[in-house]
Amino acid sequence: MRGFGEVIHDLESRRKPYAIATVIRVEGSSISKPGFKIVVDGEGNIVYGSLGGVCPEGPVVSAALEAIKRESPRILTVHLVGPEDSIRMMSERPALEDEVFVETFCGGKLEIFIEPRLPKRRLIIVAQGGRDDVEEALIQFGRVLGFETWSINPSPVLTNKPDVLITDLDFDIGSLDLGERDYVVVLTKGGRDVEVLEKLSRKKVGYVGLVASRKRVAHDVEQLRSRGVPEDFIRGLSAPAGIDIGAYTPEEVALSVITEIVARIRGVKVRRKGEGEAAEERVATPKAQERVEVQLSGTDCALPGRGV
């Protein structure tokens, strides 16, 4: 049997979510003692330990999965009572989320601290190379918000250094083990959009956004469909990436994208670019119209004094 440290190292090296459920208090006669613990992985498997055999582990596993989902620790009180007492106690007191009744003749009560541990969220930027102020700002925002920032860029010109920089010219993003805590922004400027998006369509990531003009988005989507990319992926693709904040500068474009990612994480519905009557019916002055076109173009064109 693998040791506790070995199990934890394996889960974290594979970026797998898990929870540690530890007995912190015992009342009554119970084989379980403070310090007994189990490790529950994200699929609900007990991959280490035991609670002593007295407490059925099913309710604890369910509570651990809920803690992982909510990303919040909790204390679970487990009442070890006989069948009659179980029915009576449940009828006499209101149902509490962190309290369960287990029918057993040993009696007593356990308090179990459940601590979820999740891999750090990753912000992965797939860039085309050269100077890109949107990429710079995304890395800066990502680090401030606690993301592990990655840049896949064959020829980077960066002031803000990401946590991980991959410069291989022919790097295959499909080779990465990506999951729901990964958020990918495609900044390939048309050169490799379809190739990258097709590979991402085979992954189950938390977010895929394409920074592009509507014209390029329409072309890319047509190409994706011709390659048989599932409609579910196309519907979930944020393209043009970002929410409608009237972004003009590269920094504002990056802000609109990172805001959309945060909204996706928190489950908040926001209006994306081009959605809603307000976006469709906006009457723009020539100057405002110019700003809108620059915003929608993203990195399709160079901004004066901003590089390429």
C-alpha positions as CSV (number, residue, x, y, z in Angstrom):
1,M,0.0,0.0,0.0
2,R,1.3,3.4,-0.9
3,G,2.0,5.9,1.8
4,F,0.1,9.2,2.4
5,G,2.8,11.4,1.0
6,E,3.2,9.2,-2.1
7,V,-0.5,9.3,-2.8
8,I,-0.6,13.1,-2.5
9,H,2.4,13.5,-4.7
10,D,0.9,11.4,-7.4
11,L,-2.4,13.3,-7.4
12,E,-0.7,16.7,-7.5
13,S,1.8,15.7,-10.1
14,R,-1.1,14.7,-12.3
15,R,-3.1,17.9,-11.5
16,K,-6.0,15.8,-10.0
17,P,-8.4,17.3,-7.5
18,Y,-8.8,15.5,-4.2
19,A,-9.9,15.9,-0.6
20,I,-8.5,14.8,2.7
21,A,-11.1,13.8,5.3
22,T,-9.6,13.6,8.8
23,V,-11.2,12.6,12.1
24,I,-10.8,15.5,14.5
25,R,-13.1,14.5,17.4
26,V,-14.6,11.3,18.7
27,E,-17.4,10.8,21.2
28,G,-18.4,7.4,22.5
29,S,-16.8,4.1,21.9
30,S,-15.4,3.9,18.5
31,I,-12.5,2.2,16.7
32,S,-12.0,5.5,14.9
33,K,-9.6,7.9,16.5
34,P,-8.6,11.5,15.9
35,G,-6.1,11.6,13.1
36,F,-7.6,8.7,11.1
37,K,-7.9,9.9,7.6
38,I,-8.9,9.0,4.0
39,V,-8.0,10.6,0.7
40,V,-10.8,10.9,-1.8
41,D,-10.0,11.6,-5.5
42,G,-12.2,13.7,-7.8
43,E,-14.0,10.6,-9.0
44,G,-15.0,9.5,-5.5
45,N,-12.5,6.8,-5.0
46,I,-10.8,6.3,-1.7
47,V,-7.1,6.1,-2.7
48,Y,-5.7,6.1,0.8
49,G,-6.5,5.4,4.4
50,S,-9.5,4.4,6.6
51,L,-11.8,5.9,9.1
52,G,-11.6,2.9,11.3
53,G,-14.2,0.7,9.8
54,V,-17.0,1.9,12.1
55,C,-18.2,4.9,10.1
56,P,-19.5,3.9,6.6
57,E,-17.4,5.9,4.3
58,G,-20.1,6.6,1.7
59,P,-21.5,9.8,3.3
60,V,-18.0,11.1,3.9
61,V,-17.1,10.5,0.2
62,S,-20.2,12.4,-0.9
63,A,-19.3,15.3,1.4
64,A,-15.7,15.3,0.1
65,L,-16.9,15.5,-3.5
66,E,-19.2,18.4,-2.6
67,A,-16.3,20.1,-0.9
68,I,-14.2,19.7,-4.1
69,K,-17.0,21.1,-6.2
70,R,-17.5,24.1,-3.9
71,E,-13.7,24.5,-3.4
72,S,-14.4,25.0,0.3
73,P,-13.5,23.0,3.4
74,R,-16.2,21.7,5.8
75,I,-16.7,19.9,9.0
76,L,-19.0,16.8,8.8
77,T,-20.6,15.5,11.9
78,V,-21.4,11.8,11.8
79,H,-23.9,10.4,14.3
80,L,-23.4,6.7,14.9
81,V,-26.8,5.6,16.3
82,G,-29.2,2.7,16.2
83,P,-32.1,2.6,13.7
84,E,-34.7,3.9,16.1
85,D,-32.5,6.7,17.4
86,S,-31.6,7.6,13.9
87,I,-35.2,8.1,12.9
88,R,-36.1,9.9,16.1
89,M,-33.1,12.3,15.9
90,M,-33.7,13.1,12.3
91,S,-37.4,13.9,13.0
92,E,-36.7,16.0,16.0
93,R,-34.1,18.3,14.5
94,P,-33.9,20.3,11.2
95,A,-31.9,18.7,8.5
96,L,-28.4,20.2,8.5
97,E,-26.1,20.0,5.5
98,D,-23.0,19.1,7.5
99,E,-24.7,16.4,9.6
100,V,-25.4,12.8,8.8
101,F,-26.9,9.9,10.7
102,V,-25.4,6.4,10.3
103,E,-27.3,3.4,11.6
104,T,-24.9,1.4,13.7
105,F,-25.0,-0.1,17.2
106,C,-21.6,1.3,18.4
107,G,-23.0,4.7,19.3
108,G,-21.2,8.0,19.5
109,K,-20.3,10.8,17.2
110,L,-17.4,11.7,14.9
111,E,-16.4,15.1,13.6
112,I,-14.5,15.0,10.3
113,F,-12.6,17.9,8.8
114,I,-12.8,17.7,5.0
115,E,-10.2,19.8,3.1
116,P,-10.4,20.0,-0.7
117,R,-7.2,20.5,-2.7
118,L,-7.4,21.5,-6.3
119,P,-4.7,22.1,-8.9
120,K,-4.0,25.8,-9.5
121,R,-6.0,27.2,-12.4
122,R,-4.0,27.7,-15.5
123,L,-4.2,30.6,-18.0
124,I,-2.7,29.2,-21.2
125,I,-2.0,31.7,-24.0
126,V,-1.3,30.3,-27.5
127,A,0.5,33.1,-29.3
128,Q,1.9,33.6,-32.8
129,G,5.2,35.2,-31.8
130,G,6.6,38.6,-31.7
131,R,5.4,41.5,-29.6
132,D,1.7,41.3,-28.5
133,D,0.4,43.7,-25.9
134,V,-2.8,41.7,-25.4
135,E,-0.6,38.7,-24.4
136,E,1.4,41.0,-22.1
137,A,-1.7,42.2,-20.3
138,L,-3.2,38.8,-20.1
139,I,-0.1,37.4,-18.3
140,Q,-0.2,40.4,-15.9
141,F,-3.9,40.1,-15.1
142,G,-3.6,36.3,-14.8
143,R,-0.8,36.5,-12.3
144,V,-2.6,39.1,-10.2
145,L,-5.7,36.8,-10.1
146,G,-3.7,33.8,-9.0
147,F,-3.6,31.8,-12.2
148,E,-0.5,29.8,-13.2
149,T,0.3,31.6,-16.5
150,W,1.6,29.7,-19.5
151,S,2.7,31.1,-22.8
152,I,3.1,28.9,-25.9
153,N,5.0,31.3,-28.1
154,P,7.7,30.3,-30.7
155,S,9.4,33.8,-30.6
156,P,8.3,35.6,-27.5
157,V,9.0,39.3,-26.8
158,L,7.7,39.6,-23.3
159,T,8.2,42.0,-20.4
160,N,5.8,40.1,-18.1
161,K,7.3,36.7,-17.8
162,P,4.8,33.8,-17.5
163,D,5.3,30.9,-15.0
164,V,5.8,28.5,-17.9
165,L,7.1,29.5,-21.4
166,I,7.1,27.0,-24.2
167,T,9.0,28.2,-27.3
168,D,9.1,25.0,-29.4
169,L,8.2,26.0,-33.0
170,D,6.1,22.9,-33.6
171,F,4.7,22.5,-30.1
172,D,1.5,20.4,-30.1
173,I,-1.0,21.7,-27.7
174,G,-2.8,18.5,-28.0
175,S,0.0,16.8,-26.1
176,L,-0.9,18.8,-22.9
177,D,-3.0,17.1,-20.3
178,L,-5.7,19.8,-20.1
179,G,-8.7,19.8,-17.8
180,E,-11.6,21.9,-16.5
181,R,-9.3,24.2,-14.5
182,D,-7.4,25.2,-17.7
183,Y,-8.5,28.4,-19.6
184,V,-7.0,28.8,-23.1
185,V,-6.8,32.0,-25.0
186,V,-5.9,31.7,-28.7
187,L,-3.8,34.6,-30.0
188,T,-2.5,33.0,-33.2
189,K,-3.6,35.9,-35.5
190,G,-5.0,33.7,-38.1
191,G,-1.9,31.7,-38.8
192,R,-2.8,28.6,-36.8
193,D,-6.3,29.3,-35.4
194,V,-8.1,26.3,-37.0
195,E,-5.3,23.9,-36.2
196,V,-5.1,24.9,-32.6
197,L,-8.8,25.0,-32.1
198,E,-9.3,21.6,-33.6
199,K,-6.9,20.1,-31.2
200,L,-8.5,21.9,-28.3
201,S,-11.9,20.6,-29.3
202,R,-10.7,17.1,-28.2
203,K,-10.1,18.4,-24.7
204,K,-12.5,19.2,-21.8
205,V,-11.2,22.6,-20.7
206,G,-12.9,25.3,-18.7
207,Y,-12.7,27.9,-21.4
208,V,-11.5,28.4,-25.0
209,G,-11.4,32.0,-26.4
210,L,-10.3,33.2,-29.8
211,V,-9.2,36.8,-30.0
212,A,-10.1,37.8,-33.6
213,S,-12.4,39.9,-35.7
214,R,-15.9,38.6,-36.5
215,K,-14.9,38.1,-40.1
216,R,-12.0,35.8,-39.1
217,V,-14.2,34.1,-36.6
218,A,-16.8,33.3,-39.2
219,H,-14.0,31.9,-41.5
220,D,-12.5,29.8,-38.7
221,V,-15.8,28.4,-37.7
222,E,-16.6,27.4,-41.2
223,Q,-13.2,25.6,-41.4
224,L,-13.8,23.9,-38.1
225,R,-17.2,22.5,-39.3
226,S,-15.6,21.3,-42.5
227,R,-13.1,19.3,-40.4
228,G,-15.9,17.7,-38.4
229,V,-15.4,19.6,-35.1
230,P,-18.4,18.9,-32.8
231,E,-21.0,21.6,-32.6
232,D,-20.9,21.5,-28.8
233,F,-17.4,22.8,-29.0
234,I,-18.2,25.5,-31.5
235,R,-21.2,26.7,-29.4
236,G,-19.0,26.8,-26.3
237,L,-16.2,28.7,-28.1
238,S,-15.9,32.3,-27.0
239,A,-15.2,34.1,-30.3
240,P,-14.5,36.9,-30.5
241,A,-13.3,36.4,-26.9
242,G,-14.3,38.7,-24.2
243,I,-17.3,40.5,-22.8
244,D,-18.7,43.7,-24.3
245,I,-17.1,46.5,-22.4
246,G,-16.3,48.7,-25.5
247,A,-12.6,47.7,-25.3
248,Y,-10.3,49.8,-27.4
249,T,-6.7,49.4,-26.2
250,P,-4.9,46.0,-26.1
251,E,-5.1,46.2,-22.3
252,E,-8.8,46.7,-22.4
253,V,-9.2,43.8,-24.8
254,A,-7.2,41.6,-22.3
255,L,-9.4,42.9,-19.5
256,S,-12.6,41.9,-21.3
257,V,-11.2,38.4,-21.9
258,I,-10.0,37.8,-18.3
259,T,-13.3,39.2,-17.0
260,E,-15.2,36.6,-19.1
261,I,-13.0,33.9,-17.7
262,V,-13.7,34.9,-14.2
263,A,-17.4,35.1,-14.9
264,R,-17.2,31.5,-16.4
265,I,-15.5,30.3,-13.2
266,R,-18.1,31.9,-10.9
267,G,-21.0,30.8,-13.1
268,V,-22.2,34.4,-13.8
269,K,-23.9,35.1,-17.1
270,V,-22.4,38.1,-18.9
271,R,-23.1,39.6,-22.3
272,R,-20.4,38.7,-24.7
273,K,-19.3,40.7,-27.7
274,G,-22.1,41.1,-30.2
275,E,-24.8,39.6,-28.0
276,G,-28.0,41.4,-27.2
277,E,-30.0,44.1,-28.9
278,A,-27.8,46.8,-27.3
279,A,-24.8,45.6,-29.1
280,E,-26.6,45.1,-32.4
281,E,-28.4,48.5,-32.4
282,R,-25.6,50.6,-31.1
283,V,-25.3,53.8,-33.2
284,A,-21.7,54.7,-33.5
285,T,-20.1,58.0,-34.5
286,P,-17.2,57.7,-37.0
287,K,-14.7,57.9,-34.2
288,A,-16.6,55.4,-32.1
289,Q,-17.0,53.1,-35.1
290,E,-13.3,53.1,-35.6
291,R,-12.8,52.1,-32.0
292,V,-15.3,49.3,-32.3
293,E,-13.5,47.9,-35.4
294,V,-10.1,48.0,-33.7
295,Q,-11.6,46.2,-30.7
296,L,-13.2,43.5,-32.8
297,S,-10.1,43.0,-34.8
298,G,-8.1,42.1,-31.7
299,T,-4.7,41.3,-33.0
300,D,-5.7,41.1,-36.7
301,C,-4.1,44.5,-37.2
302,A,-1.3,46.5,-35.6
303,L,-2.2,49.5,-33.3
304,P,-0.1,52.6,-33.7
305,G,2.8,52.5,-31.5
306,R,1.9,49.1,-30.1
307,G,4.0,46.8,-32.3
308,V,2.6,43.8,-34.1
